[in-house]
Structure formats: C-alpha cells, structure tokens
Amino acid sequence: MKRLRADLWVAAFVRLHTQRGNMCVIRQRGDEIAGQIWIEIDHLDGSSSLYVPAMQLDSDGQERAFEARFDHSNHQDVNARIQQEQEFDPDFWVVSLETRDTDIGLNIVGA
C-alpha cells in the first residue's frame, strides 16, 4: 500500500483544523505527490514551533511522522529556517497553523 499523496494529506490536515476552529492555511505549495510537509505553529502566546518530517524507520512508511525542529521558539528563528529550506528545496509544503491546542494531530517522534 502506498503513502497518501502530499496534497491530500495537507488538505485533510487543513480541514481538520478548520473544523476545530483554528486558523490553518497553506503558506507554500510543494510537490503534489511526494513533497515534504513542514508544519509551522503559532501558539498565540508569542512563540512558534516548527515540525518537519522525521526519518522513517519502519519498512512500510505509511504514516507520516514528524519531529520538532523548533519548540516554542521565536517567530524569527522559525521563519529563517523555512527561508533557508526554500533556497535549498523550493518544492516542499509549509502549512501554517494558529492554535493554543496541545493536540495538533501529528504523529510526533520522540514526544
């Protein structure tokens, strides 16, 4: 069984958070099939987090796993890292989420 396309996964994530009443938008569109997905979170308290794809250790790789690159850091650090990646690989997704919720609906490795 193949992994869900990136565009479908992003659409489902955005819809989930929109239904929860959170502001969730696609900041940057990437490759529709296999683009990396980065999740930028504004915690609405002056801090931001950034979740990026984690290394897949299982053999099937069906469920997307994420790891925290920044956790409750300042917005400038998160934006600088996103811009750095854009120069290296412009074909990745960035989803921006504004929420105070602790459950963001991601499979987080090492959490």
PAMAR-354050 format. One record per residue: residue number from 1; y, x, z of N, C-alpha, C, O in turn. Coordinates in pm, whole numbers, always signed. Each point is the difference from the previous one (the first is absolute). Layout:
BEGIN
R/NUM/Y/X/Z/Y/X/Z/Y/X/Z/Y/X/Z $
...
This chain:
BEGIN
R/1/-118/+83/+0/+118/-83/+0/+124/+88/+0/+8/+98/+73 $
R/2/+89/-134/-155/+122/+80/-13/+104/-39/+104/-4/-109/+56 $
R/3/+95/+200/-33/+112/-22/+91/+99/-96/-67/+16/+0/-122 $
R/4/+50/-81/+203/+101/-92/-48/+116/+76/-64/+45/+102/+53 $
R/5/+2/-152/-166/+112/+63/-70/+121/+11/+93/+19/-84/+88 $
R/6/+61/+186/-109/+117/+23/+84/+99/-116/-6/+53/-41/+103 $
R/7/-27/-11/-223/+98/-109/-11/-46/-126/+72/+83/-71/+57 $
R/8/-212/+43/-59/-51/-118/+71/+4/+20/+151/+31/-93/+74 $
R/9/-64/+214/-30/+5/+28/+143/+143/-14/+52/+22/-60/+105 $
R/10/+74/+115/-178/+140/-7/+40/+47/-145/+2/+67/-42/+95 $
R/11/-101/-35/-197/+40/-141/-5/-54/-77/+121/+71/-83/+57 $
R/12/-196/+110/-19/-59/-67/+116/+69/+42/+129/+23/-83/+88 $
R/13/+10/+211/-75/+68/+51/+120/+138/-63/+14/+38/-43/+109 $
R/14/+37/+39/-219/+133/-60/+2/-9/-148/+36/+79/-49/+81 $
R/15/-173/-20/-140/-16/-144/+29/-36/-24/+146/+53/-92/+63 $
R/16/-143/+173/-7/-39/-12/+140/+123/+8/+90/+17/-83/+89 $
R/17/+66/+182/-112/+116/+19/+87/+110/-103/-26/+72/-37/+92 $
R/18/-60/-7/-215/+96/-107/-28/-40/-127/+74/+84/-71/+54 $
R/19/-213/+43/-54/-49/-119/+72/+19/+14/+151/+17/-100/+69 $
R/20/-20/+222/-19/+23/+24/+143/+148/-7/+37/+35/+4/+118 $
R/21/+51/-14/-218/+144/-6/+24/+69/+135/+2/+115/+10/+41 $
R/22/-185/+93/-85/+58/+134/-6/+61/+23/-138/-44/-59/-99 $
R/23/+143/+144/+93/+57/+41/-127/-87/+112/-55/-14/+105/+62 $
R/24/-46/-128/-178/-89/+98/-60/+23/-1/-151/-17/-102/-66 $
R/25/+56/+218/+13/+31/+10/-143/-61/+127/-59/-32/+95/+71 $
R/26/+18/-98/-201/-47/+118/-73/+123/+83/-33/+85/-42/-79 $
R/27/-76/+158/+140/+115/+89/-23/-19/+79/-129/+96/+28/-71 $
R/28/-221/+8/+42/-31/+76/-121/-137/-40/-50/-96/-4/+77 $
R/29/+88/-24/-205/-128/-34/-63/-65/+128/-52/+65/+89/-53 $
R/30/-197/-84/+71/-76/+114/-48/-102/-41/-103/+12/-106/-62 $
R/31/-111/+189/+45/-108/-30/-93/-73/-126/+45/-40/-10/+116 $
R/32/+24/-84/-206/-59/-130/+35/-145/+10/+44/-44/-79/+84 $
R/33/-28/+172/-138/-142/+10/+29/-28/+87/+123/-65/-45/+94 $
R/34/+113/+167/-95/-41/+95/+103/+115/+74/+67/-21/+108/+56 $
R/35/+141/-163/-61/+113/+67/+63/-15/+8/+152/-52/-93/+62 $
R/36/+97/+202/-4/+1/+11/+146/+96/-104/+55/+99/-35/-64 $
R/37/-128/-14/+183/+85/-99/+64/+53/+57/+130/-77/+40/+88 $
R/38/+208/-36/-76/+66/+44/+123/+69/-120/+62/+62/-79/-70 $
R/39/-73/+66/+201/+61/-112/+72/+109/+56/+91/-27/+80/+90 $
R/40/+150/-124/-114/+115/+40/+80/+34/-117/+92/+17/-113/-46 $
R/41/-7/+139/+175/+25/-107/+96/+129/+26/+76/+18/+106/+61 $
R/42/+71/-205/-66/+120/+1/+83/-34/-86/+120/-24/-120/-13 $
R/43/+21/+181/+131/-40/-71/+122/+113/-84/+61/-18/-62/+104 $
R/44/+133/+61/-170/+116/-79/+42/+51/+41/+138/+60/-80/+72 $
R/45/-85/+204/-37/+50/+55/+126/+65/+137/-23/+23/+76/+94 $
R/46/+6/-47/-221/+60/+128/-34/-101/+106/-41/+38/+113/-30 $
R/47/-166/-148/+29/-102/+98/-37/-82/-51/-119/-4/-120/-28 $
R/48/-60/+213/-41/-84/-30/-115/-132/+74/+10/-10/+104/+66 $
R/49/-89/-158/-132/-131/+65/-11/-37/+7/-147/+51/-77/-81 $
R/50/-138/+169/+48/-49/+14/-137/-150/+19/+5/-51/+93/+64 $
R/51/-20/-181/-134/-146/+9/-10/-37/+35/-142/+49/-61/-96 $
R/52/-135/+160/+82/-42/+50/-130/-153/-7/-7/-66/-12/+103 $
R/53/+9/+19/-224/-145/-7/-10/-69/+112/+78/+40/+117/-8 $
R/54/-142/-153/+81/-81/+98/+73/-111/+51/-92/-38/-66/-96 $
R/55/-12/+183/+128/-113/+53/-75/-119/-92/+20/-32/-38/+113 $
R/56/-34/+2/-221/-115/-89/+7/-126/+82/+29/-42/+82/-82 $
R/57/-17/-106/+197/-120/+74/+39/-128/-75/-30/-107/+61/-10 $
R/58/+116/-194/-6/-121/-77/-29/-31/+8/-149/+88/+27/-82 $
R/59/-213/-50/+50/-43/+18/-139/+44/-113/-92/+20/+24/-119 $
R/60/-5/-146/+171/+37/-110/-89/+151/-12/-19/+44/-41/-107 $
R/61/+36/+75/+208/+146/+0/-13/+59/-135/-32/+105/-7/-63 $
R/62/-170/-102/+105/+45/-134/-35/+127/-41/+75/+92/-55/-61 $
R/63/-86/+81/+188/+115/-43/+79/+104/+111/+4/-31/+115/+30 $
R/64/+153/-151/-60/+108/+99/+5/+28/+38/+144/+9/-87/+87 $
R/65/+4/+214/-62/+30/+50/+134/+132/+76/-6/+31/+66/-100 $
R/66/+46/-77/+207/+132/+62/+7/+9/+88/+123/-74/-17/+96 $
R/67/+167/+111/-101/+30/+82/+116/+152/+5/+16/+74/-10/-98 $
R/68/-30/+25/+221/+143/+6/+27/+53/+139/-34/-45/+99/+56 $
R/69/+139/-93/-147/+68/+125/-30/+119/+16/+94/+28/+109/+48 $
R/70/+41/-220/-22/+107/-5/+99/-24/-125/+84/-34/-105/-54 $
R/71/+52/+116/+184/-19/-114/+89/+123/-15/+89/+26/+83/+86 $
R/72/+47/-189/-109/+125/-28/+73/+96/+118/-7/+51/+47/+102 $
R/73/-26/+0/-223/+93/+110/-25/+132/-58/-52/+17/-122/-6 $
R/74/+74/+210/-31/+126/-52/-53/-14/-30/-150/-85/+56/-69 $
R/75/+171/-145/+22/-6/-46/-139/+20/+114/-100/-61/+0/-107 $
R/76/+144/+97/+141/+30/+109/-92/-124/+85/-28/-22/+41/-114 $
R/77/-59/-15/+216/-122/+79/-20/-98/-73/-91/-60/+60/-89 $
R/78/+45/-189/+111/-91/-80/-82/+48/-3/-145/-79/+23/-92 $
R/79/+207/-50/+71/+54/-5/-136/-8/+135/-69/-26/+7/-120 $
R/80/+49/+101/+193/-10/+134/-58/-142/+28/-48/-19/+59/-107 $
R/81/-80/-100/+184/-140/+22/-40/-36/-82/-122/-72/+47/-88 $
R/82/+122/-170/+81/-25/-85/-118/+64/+62/-123/-63/+4/-106 $
R/83/+185/+44/+116/+68/+63/-113/-72/+127/-45/-8/+29/-119 $
R/84/-43/+47/+215/-75/+121/-34/-123/-36/-82/-32/+69/-97 $
R/85/-38/-175/+135/-119/-43/-74/+36/-52/-138/-75/+21/-96 $
R/86/+189/-88/+83/+44/-50/-130/+19/+113/-100/-27/-17/-119 $
R/87/+74/+131/+165/+17/+115/-88/-135/+57/-44/-14/+49/-112 $
R/88/-84/-56/+200/-133/+54/-28/-85/-98/-79/-63/+38/-99 $
R/89/+61/-165/+141/-86/-102/-61/+75/-133/-4/-9/-77/+95 $
R/90/+81/+49/-202/+79/-122/-5/-82/-127/-19/+56/-110/-3 $
R/91/-187/+122/-9/-85/-115/-31/-72/-54/+123/-117/-37/-7 $
R/92/+187/+31/+121/-60/-56/+121/+82/-120/+45/+116/-16/-38 $
R/93/-178/-69/+118/+64/-121/+50/+67/+28/+134/-51/+77/+81 $
R/94/+165/-141/-58/+63/+1/+131/+28/-146/+36/+73/-69/-71 $
R/95/-131/+25/+181/+22/-135/+50/+83/+12/+127/-37/+74/+92 $
R/96/+147/-147/-86/+88/+3/+117/-19/-127/+81/+6/-112/-52 $
R/97/-29/+131/+180/-27/-110/+91/+94/+8/+119/+17/+107/+59 $
R/98/+44/-219/-23/+82/-9/+120/-71/-90/+98/-21/-118/-27 $
R/99/-18/+173/+142/-73/-79/+97/+8/+64/+138/+16/+121/+15 $
R/100/-28/-205/+84/-14/+48/+138/-147/-8/+44/-36/+48/+107 $
R/101/-48/-109/-190/-142/-15/+31/-69/+135/+9/+34/+94/-72 $
R/102/-131/-85/+161/-80/+122/+6/-120/-7/-93/-49/+104/-45 $
R/103/+1/-224/+14/-109/-17/-95/+59/-14/-140/+55/-104/-36 $
R/104/-67/+211/-42/+58/-3/-133/-105/-24/-109/+33/+1/-119 $
R/105/-156/-23/+158/-102/-36/-97/-54/+116/-82/-45/-20/-113 $
R/106/+48/+139/+167/-54/+117/-70/-119/+57/+75/-8/-9/+123 $
R/107/-84/+67/-197/-110/+76/+57/+54/+142/+24/+9/+80/-92 $
R/108/+26/-51/+218/+63/+128/+33/-102/+94/+61/-64/-32/+100 $
R/109/+48/+148/-162/-93/+101/+46/+64/+76/+117/+117/+38/-6 $
R/110/-194/-18/+111/+49/+75/+114/+87/-80/+94/+64/+57/+89 $
R/111/-61/-188/-108/+84/-83/+89/-79/-47/+120/+53/-71/+85 $
